[in-house]
Amino acid sequence: MKRFTFAAAAAAILAVATGGITAAPAIFAQGTPQMPGVQDASRVTAGTYAVDPAHTLVGWNVSHFGFNDYFGLFGNVTGTLTIDPANIEAATFDIAIPIAEVALASEGLKNHLLRPGKDGAAPDFFGAEPGMAQFTSTKVVKTGDASANVVGDLTINGKTAPVMLAVEFVGAGANPFNKKETVGFHARAVMDRTQWGINYAVPLVGKDVELTISAAFEKQ
């Protein structure tokens, strides 16, 4: 009797979901699947890549009264990466993050983050129409075979200050669904929010905000 494996079940579900028009990608085929993305710089081709907004996330956490950290998340990130694997330090990033789409477990806290200032005063955090947080790289310094420090200008609420991202190259390859060449990175940074005029409740709510970034870019 033919064995009905989990991979076969997944392929069948995908076929039904797509009306049987599109075959399931090879990643779901029976047998040992091959990881599409591999930490291999030779897989990266020079050119311009666009952020994959569905799979790029910017997480942040900040100390809450010294008791614990509070976490939030930004998505729907857009932007571009221009890169040549033969000259990593010439790479450029231009990234935009929609602040108003911040995701939080507490609806009350989200309302506070996006609350306008009273009587014409500056808002406590971002205000009702915060627009985009914009990051534009100014310098890339290679620190290892798969790592670099990316320095750039971050603009929030009309104020601009420098930020350094410690970036790790995670993997490159072809996306099994849309076949696009994809490169992925993880990055970490610490920003002093008071540099952008976000001073509310300092120091009870920490002024240093830790950023954790998971980004995918697709070749254009």
C-alpha positions, 0 to 999 in steps of 0.5 A: 500500500502506498504510504500517505506522508505528511509531505504528500498531504501538504502537497494535496492541500496546496493543490486544492487551495490553488484549484489544481492549477499550480503544482506544489513546489519541489520543497513539498515533494516526498523525500529529503527536502532541500533548503532553498536558502543557504549561507553561501555568498556565491549564491548572491548576484550583484544588483538591486533587491527589494524588501519582501514586505511579507517576510521582513520584521522589525522587533523592538523591546524597551525596559518597563519600569525596570520590572521587565521588557515590553515588546512590539513589532513593525511589518510591511517594511519597504525599501531596496538593497543594492549589493555586489558580493565582490564589494560588500562595503559598497552596498547601500540600504534604503528602508521605510517602516510604517510606524502607524502599523506597529503591532502590540499586544496592548491596544491601549498602549498602541493608542498611546503611541499614536496619540496626538499631543495635547493643545498643540504640544508634541506627542508623547511618542509618535503622534496620530500621523507618524508617517515612515521611519526612514533608514538610509545607509551611509557606510558598510564595514565588513566584520567577517565572512558573513557579517558587517556593521551598517551605519546609517541615518534614521529619521523619525518624527522629522528628526534624524540621527545615526544608528549602527546595525550589526548585520549577519548574512543568513542565506541566499537562493531562489524562493521556491514559490515565486522563483525570485533570487532572495537574500536574507539578513538578521540585524541588531541595534540599540537606539537612544530614543531621546535622540529623536525627541521621544522623551516620555517617561525617561528613565522609568521607561528605558531610553535605550530601545533594542531592535531585532531585524529579520529581513528578506530581499528579492532580486529586481 
